[in-house]
Amino acid sequence: MKKYLSRKFIICVAAFLGSLGTSITALQTGNKIVAVIGLICSMFSAAFYAACEASVDRSKKEDGNE
């Protein structure tokens, strides 16, 4: 439960939902370029979260705090 309340996760979810909302709105208005950009940003938000968590886990392992 601790990871779901972390700032990184909350920001990731907010970025994902914002990008997804942008994509949906763009599809409704017929702007396919913005829709694709929104979907790409949705995927990047998940990738950045995974990279941040990997970095934190790696630093904990190096410090011996695991």
Helices and strands as residue ranges (DSSP letters): G 3-5, H 7-29, H 32-63
